[in-house]
């Protein structure tokens, strides 16, 4: 292995860890913000929490894979704009996976399945906009971490 090669296992593990941390942030928004929505997206209970962590890990790995070229090659002056692409993509993917988790766990809902998916997307979109500095800063740090892993330096 030369000094410029990427350890893909470590990179994908970092994607999973980042996704789990992001799902904890979503959990904090979901259960910590009072009266901001008509439903909690992450299902209650241990199974819902563990399922959300798995959804987060899958989202983190997917974002790490899909955007790896941009993480590696984006010029320094454009790099701070990457969360404009990655945040909406991650929100859509995580919302879809949470919706599927709710279907698998048979969580009762007053919404039709399509409306429930739309509701989850809207809730996480509102969280991202309402608390924009937090998700933006966390996304920028995560992407910087991925960039460091994809661009190893000579030892």
C-alpha positions as CSV (number, residue, x, y, z in Angstrom):
1,X,0.0,0.0,0.0
2,X,1.6,3.3,-1.0
3,X,1.3,6.6,0.8
4,X,-1.4,7.9,-1.5
5,X,-3.8,5.0,-1.4
6,X,-7.0,5.2,0.5
7,X,-8.0,2.7,3.1
8,X,-11.5,2.0,1.9
9,X,-12.6,0.0,5.0
10,X,-11.6,2.9,7.2
11,X,-13.3,5.4,4.9
12,X,-16.6,3.4,4.8
13,X,-16.4,2.9,8.6
14,X,-16.0,6.7,9.0
15,X,-19.1,7.1,6.8
16,X,-21.1,4.8,9.1
17,X,-19.9,6.6,12.2
18,X,-20.7,9.9,10.7
19,X,-24.2,8.7,9.8
20,X,-24.8,7.4,13.3
21,X,-23.8,10.7,14.8
22,X,-26.1,12.4,12.3
23,X,-29.0,10.1,13.3
24,X,-28.3,11.1,17.0
25,X,-28.7,14.7,15.9
26,X,-32.0,13.8,14.1
27,X,-33.1,12.0,17.3
28,X,-32.3,15.1,19.4
29,X,-34.3,17.3,17.0
30,X,-37.1,14.8,16.8
31,X,-37.6,14.3,20.5
32,X,-36.1,17.5,21.9
33,X,-38.0,20.2,20.0
34,X,-41.5,20.7,21.5
35,X,-44.6,21.2,19.3
36,X,-42.7,21.7,16.1
37,X,-44.4,18.8,14.3
38,X,-47.5,16.7,14.4
39,X,-45.6,13.5,14.7
40,X,-42.2,12.1,15.8
41,X,-40.4,10.6,12.8
42,X,-38.2,8.1,14.6
43,X,-40.3,5.3,16.0
44,X,-40.4,5.1,19.8
45,X,-38.7,2.3,21.7
46,X,-35.4,0.5,21.4
47,X,-36.2,-1.0,18.0
48,X,-37.0,2.4,16.6
49,X,-33.8,3.9,18.1
50,X,-31.6,1.1,16.8
51,X,-33.3,1.2,13.4
52,X,-32.7,4.9,13.2
53,X,-29.0,4.3,14.0
54,X,-28.9,1.7,11.2
55,X,-30.7,4.2,8.8
56,X,-28.1,6.8,9.8
57,X,-25.2,4.5,9.1
58,X,-26.6,3.5,5.7
59,X,-27.1,7.2,4.9
60,X,-23.6,8.1,6.0
61,X,-22.0,5.3,3.9
62,X,-24.1,6.3,0.9
63,X,-23.1,10.0,1.1
64,X,-19.5,9.0,1.5
65,X,-19.6,6.9,-1.6
66,X,-21.8,9.1,-3.8
67,X,-19.8,12.3,-3.1
68,X,-16.3,10.9,-2.7
69,X,-15.2,12.4,-6.0
70,X,-16.4,15.9,-4.9
71,X,-14.8,15.5,-1.5
72,X,-11.5,14.7,-3.0
73,X,-11.4,17.1,-5.9
74,X,-13.4,20.2,-5.0
75,X,-11.1,23.3,-4.8
76,X,-10.6,24.9,-1.3
77,X,-12.6,28.0,-2.1
78,X,-15.7,25.9,-3.3
79,X,-15.4,23.3,-0.6
80,X,-17.6,25.2,1.9
81,X,-20.5,25.1,-0.6
82,X,-20.6,21.3,-0.6
83,X,-23.2,21.1,2.2
84,X,-25.6,22.7,-0.2
85,X,-25.5,19.4,-2.2
86,X,-24.9,16.9,0.6
87,X,-27.5,18.1,3.2
88,X,-30.6,17.8,1.0
89,X,-29.4,14.5,-0.4
90,X,-28.8,13.1,3.1
91,X,-32.1,14.4,4.3
92,X,-34.0,12.8,1.5
93,X,-32.2,9.5,1.9
94,X,-32.5,9.4,5.7
95,X,-36.2,10.4,5.5
96,X,-36.9,7.6,3.0
97,X,-35.0,5.0,5.2
98,X,-36.9,6.2,8.4
99,X,-40.2,5.9,6.5
100,X,-39.3,2.3,5.5
101,X,-38.3,1.6,9.1
102,X,-41.8,2.8,10.2
103,X,-43.4,0.5,7.6
104,X,-41.3,-2.5,8.8
105,X,-42.1,-1.8,12.5
106,X,-45.8,-1.2,11.6
107,X,-45.9,2.2,13.4
108,X,-49.4,3.4,13.4
109,X,-49.9,6.7,11.5
110,X,-52.9,9.0,10.8
111,X,-51.4,9.6,7.4
112,X,-51.5,7.6,4.2
113,X,-48.1,6.1,3.3
114,X,-47.2,8.7,0.7
115,X,-48.4,11.5,2.9
116,X,-46.3,10.1,5.8
117,X,-43.2,10.1,3.7
118,X,-43.9,13.7,2.6
119,X,-44.5,14.6,6.3
120,X,-41.1,13.1,7.3
121,X,-39.3,14.9,4.5
122,X,-40.9,18.2,5.5
123,X,-40.1,17.8,9.2
124,X,-36.4,17.1,8.6
125,X,-36.3,19.8,5.9
126,X,-37.7,22.3,8.4
127,X,-35.2,21.2,11.1
128,X,-32.4,21.7,8.7
129,X,-33.6,25.2,7.8
130,X,-34.6,26.3,11.3
131,X,-31.3,25.3,12.8
132,X,-29.2,25.8,9.7
133,X,-25.9,26.8,11.4
134,X,-25.8,23.4,13.3
135,X,-26.3,21.0,10.3
136,X,-24.1,23.2,8.1
137,X,-21.2,23.2,10.5
138,X,-21.5,19.4,11.2
139,X,-21.8,18.7,7.5
140,X,-18.7,20.8,6.7
141,X,-16.7,19.1,9.5
142,X,-17.8,15.7,8.3
143,X,-16.9,16.5,4.7
144,X,-13.5,17.8,5.8
145,X,-13.0,14.5,7.7
146,X,-13.8,12.5,4.5
147,X,-11.6,14.8,2.4
148,X,-8.7,14.1,4.8
149,X,-9.2,10.4,4.5
150,X,-9.4,10.6,0.7
151,X,-6.3,12.8,0.3
152,X,-3.7,11.1,2.6
153,X,-0.4,13.0,2.9
154,X,3.1,11.6,2.4
155,X,4.6,10.4,5.6
